[in-house]
Amino acid sequence: MPLTASRALVRQTERWFVRRGVPQMIAGYDFRRHVLPRMAPYLAMVALVDLAWFGSLAAGASGRTHELIGLAAVIAALAAWPALAAWSRRMPRFSLVTAWALLAGYAVLLAAVPLAALKVGWSGEGVAKYLLAAVATTAGGYLVVTYGLLPLLRSAVRHAIDDMRNSLRLQGRALPMLLFVTLFFFFTGELWQAMHRLGWDRVGAVLALFAAVTILASAGRLRDEIGRVERDLRPDRLSHACKRTPLSMVDMADVAPDGEPLAPVRLTNGQITNLLVILATRQLVQAAVVGLGLFSFFVLLGFLMVTKETAAQWIGAEPEMLRAVPVALLKNAAVLAGFGSMYFAVTSMIDAEQRHQFFAPILDEVERVLAVHAVYLTVRNIVLPNAPGGPGPRQPSPVTQAVTERTADQNAEETALSQTSD
């Protein structure tokens, strides 16, 4: 493993982690060296919009002109995003002074807009809303970069499309079980009365509660699965996991001498959280596809069986109609679909047959990331033994030791020849 190529290999693997939505797997991952450089395009975009707003406020632009200037700034910032992102990927890591200067300048810029707004007659409530929006925007950008939410979003969309393509197979396996659990409640008059009185905001809160239960269930299951996966770091499994990654060129005999499994590395809280986000996102996407099928089934069933008179009898009042469908039917179908999706996500992690069909493919993604992470740490510790954030020095393999000794002998010969010629 050539030393210079190995250093490049470490960087390529770190970029692979970022593209997979697991930047926390980078050794020594911290705000100044990893998060802030990747946040720089986002901060520049927000700063561009704020500067445009500040300029329009200082110039005393009218309300309509002010809105047009803000819209133009947003469009310009979005147009400049690809160039800013490419610049950030080639940008060196910030020094401590540069990082503090950048953050201080960003904070001053955010504070300058409300100060200028107060001079042109903004109310205290408007300034407070602006500051709250600015803090929320900055915090959102931090979370998106820290946990790789954009790559995860792209992966979720791709998985959703794949699940929709295989929807017939997925729904055929999931719907019979879910209908057995939920169909009885659909014909309950008390549920129809509750849905008639319930607003859509509360229906959304109920669906969010079901999603939260799914995430908590995934979190509890993930910790057990990580312990099982980390103990299975055999060379053949590592070689299979590293296919189609930058580490595919690494000889596992150099990483795991004598064919022994790699020693498991304790994951940080940030890394566990990042894996949880992957697992929860994939679970929610799969459950949402199943829930969409369940919602469509109940709407169709209600359209065929529940007339306006029947709905009025169950509700005890004249039902609110949306075209030819009672609104209570849509709310009822949404709540039952949310409950069925939660039940599907939980049982797919517990039941043996459901786990093999639905949960095992999701775990394969997490297992692969953990295996690649183990090889990455080993290679990084060989190439950069004194780099911060590593697991500590490790005894080099015979192959690597031979390469190092050969390089040292060549350097000694070159030094001797140089002294002789002098």
N, C-alpha and C positions, 0 to 999 in steps of 0.2 A: 504494500500500500504506500505509494509515494507520499512523502510528507506534504508537499505543496498541494497535490490533488486532494489529500484528505482534508486539509483546511477548507478548500472549496466545497468538498463534499458535506462538511458540517454546515456551511452556510446554505447550501442547496436543500439540505434536509430541514433546516429551520424554516425556509420559505415553503417547503411542502407542508409543514405543520400549520403555517398561516393559511395556506390555501385550503386545507382540510377543516379549518375552523377550530383548531386547537393550539393557538399560540402559546398558551400556558405551558405546553410541553417543552418549550425552549428552556434550556438550562440557564439559570440566573435571570429569568424573566423579571424585569422591573420597569418602572415607569419611565425613567430617563433614557435608558438605552434601547427600549423596545416600543413602549406605548407612545411616548411623545413624538418620535420621528414619524410613526405611522398616523398619528393624529394631526400632524402638521398640515396636510391638505385640507382637512375638515376645518381646522382653526382658521386657516387662510380664507376659506370660503365664507365662514361666519364673519370674519373681520371685513371682508369685501362688502358684504351686505350692510354691516353696521356703519362702515365708512360712507356708503351711499346714503343711508338714512341720516347720518350726522351732517353730511353736506347739504342735504335738502332741508333739514331743520335749520341749519345755520343761515341758509339763503332765504328762509322764510317762504318756502314753497307752499302752495295751497294744498288742501287735502287730496284732491284728485291727482295733482302733479306729484305729490309725495308718494302716493300709492303706485303710480306708474314708475317712478324712480326705483322704489323698492322691488317691484316686479322685474324691472330691467336688470337690477343688481343680482337677483336670484338667478335669472337666466344666464347672465354672464358668468356667475360663479359655477353653475352647473356645466357650462361649456368649457370652463377652464379646469374642471375636475380631472380629466384624463392626464393633462400635462402636469398638474400638481402631484397626482399620484405617482406618475413616472419619475418625477423629480425626487419624491420622498424615498422611493426604492433605491435610488443611487446616492442618497444623501448620507454622509458620515454621521456617526452617532454624536449627539450633542454633549458638549462638556457641561459641567455643573453650572458654570457661569452663564453659558448660552441658554441652557434650559430655564434658569431663573429669569433671565432677561426676556425670553420669549413669553413666559407665563405672566410676568409683570406687565409687559406691553399689552398682552391680550386683556388682562384685567382692567388696565387703564382705559383701553378702547371701549370696553363694555360699560364702564362707569361714565364715559364722556357723553354717550347718547342720552341717558336720562337727565344729565345736568343741562345739556342743550335743550332738551324737551321742556324742562321746567321754565326756561327763559321764554319759550314761545307759548306758554300757557297750558302745558299739560297738567292734569290733576295728579295729586299724590297717588290715587288709585291706579291711574294709567302707568305711572313710573314703577309702582310696585309690581304690576302685571308684567311689565317689560323685564324687570330684574328677575322675576320668577321664571319667565320664559327663557331668559339667557342662561340662568343656572341649570334649568332642566335640559336645555339644548346641549350645554357643555357636558353635563353628567351623562346624558344619553350617548354622546359621541365617545366618552371615555369607556362606557360599558360595551359599546359596539366594538371598539378596537381591542379592549382588554380580553374579551372572550370570543372574538372572531365571529360576531353575529351576522355580518354580511355574507361571508362564505357559507355559514350555516343556513342562512335564508335561501341562498342559491341552491344549496343541497336539498333543502326542504321542498322547494318548488320542483326540482328534478324528481325527487322521490314521489311527490304528489302526482306528477304527470305519469310516472311509471305505475303508481297505484291505480290511477284512473284508467290507464290502458288495460291493466289486469283487474279492473273493477269487477267484472263478472265472476272471476275466480275468487276474489277476495270477498265479495258480497255473498256469494254462494256458500262459502264456508262460515261466515260470521253471522249472517242474518237469521238463519234458523234458530241458533242459540239465543240471540238477542230478542227475537220475537217471543220466544217462550217466556222470557223474563218480563217484557214490557207490554205485551199485547193486552193483557188483562186491564192494566191501568188506563188504557186508551178509552175504554167504555165506562169509566167511572164518572158519575155525574159531579161528584165533589171536585174532581180535578178540573173539569170544564168550568165550574163556577169560579174556582181559584184563578184559572187562566183568563177568564172574562174580566176579572177585577185587577189583574196584574198588568202593569205597564211594561213596555218593551225594555225599559232601562233595568227593571228588576229581572226580567227574563234573561237579559245579558249578564246580570250579576250572578244568577243561578248557573248559567253556562260557565262563567269564569270560576265559580266554586267547584264545579265538576272538573275543570281543567287543573285547578290547584290540587285536588285530591289525586289526580293522575300523576302530577309532578312529584308529589310527596311519596306516592307509592314507588315511582321510578327511583327516587333518591334512596329509599330504604333498600331496594333490590340491588341498586348499583354497587353499594359498598360490599355486599356479599359477593357479587360477581367479580369485582376488582381483585379481591383476595384470592379467588379461584384462578383468575387469568394470570396473575403475576407469578404464581407458582409453576406455570407451564411455559417456561422460556427455553425449550430445547432447541438445538441448532436447526433441525429440520423445520420446525415450526417457525423459527425466526426467518429462515431463508424463504419460506412460502409467503410470510407476511410482507417481506421487503420487496417482493416483485412489483414492478411498475412504480418504484420509488427511487430517489437518488441513491439509496443504499443497496440497490440490487446488484451493483458491481462489487460489493464487499464480500470477501471470502469468509464464510462463517467459521472456518478453521482458525482464522486470525482473530476473530471476535470471541469465540468460545473454545479455548484450547482443550485438547483431549476429549472433545465432544461433550463436555459437561454443560448442564444448563447454566444460564447466567443467573447471578444472584439478584433477587428482586430488589428494586429501589423503592423506598417509601415515597409515596406521592404527597405533594403539598396540598393544602386546602384549596388553593386556586386551581390546581390541576384536576382535583376531584370535582370541583364545581364546573370546570370546563367540560369534563366528560359527562357530568349530569346534564348540562345544557344540550349536548349532542343527543343523549339518550332520550331526554324529555321532548326535544324537538321532533325526533323521529317518531316517538310514540304518539305525540299529539297529531302529527300529520296523518299517520295511519289511522288513528281513531277518528279524525275529522272526515276522512274519506268514507269510513264505515258509517259515521254519523250522517253524512250527506245521503247515503243510500237509505238509511233508516228513516230520515226525515221525508224523503221522497215517497217511501212506501206508506207512511202514515197520512201524508197529504192526499195521496191517491185513494187510500182506503176511506178516509173521511169524505172525500168528494163523492165516492160511490155509495157509501152507506149512510152518512149523516146528512139528512136534509135540514133545511132551515127550521122546520117545525120541531124536529128531534133535538136540534141544538138549543132551541128556545126552551124546550121542556127540561133539558139537562141543566141549562144555565139558570132558568127561572126568570128570564127577562128576554126582551128582543135582542138577538145577537147582532153585534156589529159585523157588517159584511164588507169584504174586499172582493169586488166583482161578484162571483158566485160562491165564494168560499168564506165561511165564518172566520173572523180574525182569531177567535179562541182556538179554532182548529190549528192554525199556524203556530200559535204559542204552545199548544199542547204537543204538537209534533216536534217542535224545537226542544222542549224540555225533555221529552222522552228520548229523542235522539241524543241529546247530551248525556243523559243518564246511561243509555245503552253504550255510548262511546266510552264512557268511564268504566263501565263494567267490562267491556271488551278489552280495554288496555290493561286492567288489573288482572283479569283471568288469563290473559295471554302471557303474563309473567309467572303465574302460579301453576295453572293446569298443565300437566305434562304434554298432552296432545296439542293444546293451543300454543304452548311455548315453542314446540318444535316447528309449528307452522308460521307463527307470526313474530315471536320475540327473538328466536335464535338468529335470524338474519340481521336484526338490529344489533345484537351483541357482537356479531362478527366484526362490525365496524369498530366498536370499542376495543375488542381484542387485538385487532390489527394495529390500531394506534398505540396501544400499550407495548406490543412487540417491537414496532419500529422505534418507539421511544427508548426501549432497553438497548437496542443496537446502537442508536444514536448516542446515548450516554457513554457507552463503551468506546466507540470510535472517538468521540470528543475527548474522553479522558486520556486516550492514547496520544492523540495529536496535540491537544492543548491541556496538558496535565495541570498547569498553574492557572488556568482560566477561572474567573469567579463563577460561582453557581454550580460547579460540578460536584459529583458525589465523592470527590477525594481521589488521591492517587491510586492507581491500580497497576498490578504487576503486568508488564507488557507480555504479549504472546511471543512465542519463539520467532515467528515470521517477522513481526514488527521489530523485535530486538535485533534480529540479523540485519534488517534494513538500517536501523539506527547505527549499529556498530560499523557497517560498511560505509555509511556516510561519514562517520567520525574518522575512519582510517583514511578515506579520500581527502578529508580536510587536513589531516596531519601530514600526508604526503605533499599536498600543495604548499603547506607552510614550510616544510623542509626544503623543497625545491626553491621557494622564494628566498629563503635565507642563504642557500648555496649561491644563487645567482647574485645576490647582493655582495 
